[in-house]
């Protein structure tokens, strides 16, 4: 992976999703360069939405990507990620609207405040991460593939990731826990910085609702990409163990930081399912 124009972008994605390092052996072939590039591109957009504190700066970056993708089908693109994507066969069956929908959703929520409740938080996540899931489902499986399961899995992954970063993002305009949950447990921004019985209870409630979404996703139709399938398996493990812990937040953070026994098998299982769904 190192030594290519894409390696810095792939490394950023793998730093945010460390479990995906186990998936890399299954997509090392040159034919899968576009799969890796799409994951890295999604991470670029997610970093702009949640990692850049100034909405105007994020808006400029996302607008640049919209312009880049609008002309990439004809020009092949200027950015290393765009070049890798539009050199891949999968680019031919992705409609322009699918490229632009995540960017439009991202720009629409840049300056959004903390959601009022979990339902609003989920709806916001569905707007952006559901659009990403529709894009990747079409990329991996074609225009006829049903993205329903991938959409919910993407929301679960985002909400769980945001919960793990609760402390780090407590000064951001948009907090990881909805206002109703914070009010119910008497928490403010300062209260999110330190362990307490109230914070533990609030995090445990949040994880319980996220886990309900994860369970609901299992009943839906539609294929999952290798990366999405592996993350779904990892998230099931994280939720199961963190919810049972005395301090669910610290347990969630510790589990995300290292591979666990069985992770290699989960990667193999996700790859098997991907190839079966793809008809390979």
N, C-alpha and C positions, 0 to 999 in steps of 0.2 A: 504494500500500500504506500509506504514512504517512497519518495523519489518521483512521484507523479504529480502533475499540477493539482490534482484533487486531494492530496493527502492531508493538507491542513484543514480542509472542510470536513473530511471524513473523521479526522481526529476530534474535531469539535463535537460532531454528532456522537461519537463513541464515548466522549467524556460525559455527555449528558445521558447517554443510554449505555452504560458499561456492559450490560448483559449481552448486547448485540455483538460484542467481540467474539462470542462463541458461535455466532451465525456466519462470521466472515469466511470460514473454510468452504461453506456451501455455495458462496457466490464469488469465489476468486476468479473464475473463468472470465476472459474478456467479454463474453456475451452478456455478462451480468453487470458490466460497468454502469449501465444506466440505472439499474436497481439501487446500487450504492449511491449514485449521484442524486437520485430522487430523495433518498433518506437524508442526505446531507443538505439538500436544498430546503426541505421541510424544516430542518433544524435552524437554518439561517433565518427563515421567516419567524419561527417561534422565538428565537433569540431577540429579534427586532421587536416583537410584540411585548414580551415579558421581561426582557433584559435591558432595554434602553429606557432610561428614566424620563427623557424629554420626548413627549409625543411628536413634536415637530421633526426631531431628528429621525425617529422611527418612521414617520410618514414619508420623509424624503427617501429613505432606504427602500421602503415597500413600493413606493411609486416608481423608483428606478427598476425594480424587478418586474413591475407590471409592463413597463415599456420594453424591457429586455425580452420578455416572453411573448409580447404581442408581435414582435418582428422576427422571433427566432426560427419559426418554421421556414421562412424565406431565406434568412441570412445564415442560419446555423448557430447564431448567438455569438456573444463576445466573451462572456464569463466562462471560466473552465467548467463549472457545473452545467451551464446551458449547453455548451458544446458537447459534453458527454451525453446529455439527455437527448439532444436532437440528432445525434449520430446513431442512436439506438432504434431498432425497429419499432419498439413500443410507442415511440413518439408519434408514429403515423396514425394511430387510432385514438389519440387523445384530442378531443375538441378544444379549441381555444378557451371556451367558457370554463372548462375544468381547471385550466391553469390559473385563470384570473379569479375564480370564485374564492379561494382561500385568501388571496391578497385583498380583495374587496371586504371580506369579513374581518380580516385583521385590521384594516384601516378604520373600519366602522367602530371598533371597540378600543382604540388606542388610549383614549382619555376616560374610559369608563371607570366609575368608582366601584367600591366593594358591592357585590350583589346583595339584595335584600334577604334572600333565602336560598336554599339549595336548589329549588326549582329554577330560579333565575340564573343561578350559577351554571347549572347544567345546560340551560338553553343557550347561554353565551358560548359555552364550550362547544356545543353542537354546531353553532354557526361556523366557527373556524375549524375545529378539529374534525367535524363531520365532513367539511369540504375537503380537507386533506385526505380523509379516508376514501372519499369518492374518487379523488384523483388517483390515489395509489391503487385502488381496486381496478380501475380501468387500465392503468399502466401494467399491472402484473397479470391481469386475467382477461382483459378485453372489454368491449363496450357492453356486452350482454350480462356481465357479472353483476350480481346483486351486492351492493355495498352496505346493506343494513347492519350486519354483524360488525363489520369493520368500523362503522360510524360510532357505535356504542363503545367498542373496545378503545377507540381513540379518545373518547371522552373520559373513560375510566382512567386511562393512562395519564392524561393531562391532570385530572383532579388529584390523583394519587401523587404525581410528581410535585404539584403545587403544595400539597399538604406537607410533604417532606421538606420543602423549602420555607415552611411557615416562618421560622425565626429569621432567616436571611432576608425575606421580603417584607418584614413587618413595617418597614418605613415606606413601602410603595403605596401608591394611591389605592391599588386594588389588593385587598388582603386575601389570604388563602381560605379563610373561613367566612361564611356569609354573616351579615349583620345580625340576623335573628339568632344565630348560634352564639355569637359573641355576647349578645345582650342576655341570653338565657343563663349564661355562666358568669356574667359579670366581668367580662374580659375587655380590655382595651389594648391599644398597640403596645404599651409597656408590659401588660400582662402576658403577651405572647412571647416575650423575650426570656422568661424564666419558667422553670418547671413548677407546677402547682396542681392541686387536686382539680381546680376548675379547668386548667388547660388540658389536663389528661382526659377529663370527661368530655370536653368539647371535641378533642381530636378523635376520641373513640367513637363519638356519635358520627363525625364526618366519615370516618373509615367504614362505619356500618352502612351508611347510605351509598358510599362508593361501591361497597361489596354487593349490595343489592343490584346495582347497575351491572356489575360484572356477571352476576348470576343470570340476570335477564339476557345478557348478550349471548349466553350459551344456548338459548332457546331460539335464536334468530337464524335466518338463512344467510348464505353468502360465504365466499371464501375469504381467507386471511393470507396476506403475504407472509413470507418467512419471518420478516422482522416483527410484524404485528402479531403473528401467532406465537413467537417466542416471548414477546413482551406480555401477552395475555397470560401465558403460563407463569412467568415470573411474578406478575402482579397478583395472581391467585396465591402464590406462596407468601408474598409480602403482606397481603391483607390478612391471611390466616394467622400468621405469626404475630404481626403487630397488634391485631385486635385482642389477642390473648395476653399481651404483655402488661405489666404493671404501669409502665410508662410507654404508651404506644408510639409516641413521636420519636423518642430516642431509639426504640427498637426498629422502627421503620427506617430511620436514617442509617443505622448500623447494617441492616440487612441489604440496603441498596448499595452499600459501599464495597461489598465483597461477593464473590461468587459462592454459591452454596453447593453442597453435595447434591448431585442430581441435575445440576444446571446443564451439564454436557448432554445428558439424556434429553432434557427439555428442548435443547437446540436441535438435536437429531430428530425428535418427534415433530417439532415445528417444520423442519425441512421436509420430512416425509409427507406431512399433510399438505404443504405447499405444492410439492410435485404431483401429488395425487389430484389435488384440485385443479392444477394447471394442465392435467392430462399428460404429463411427461412420463 
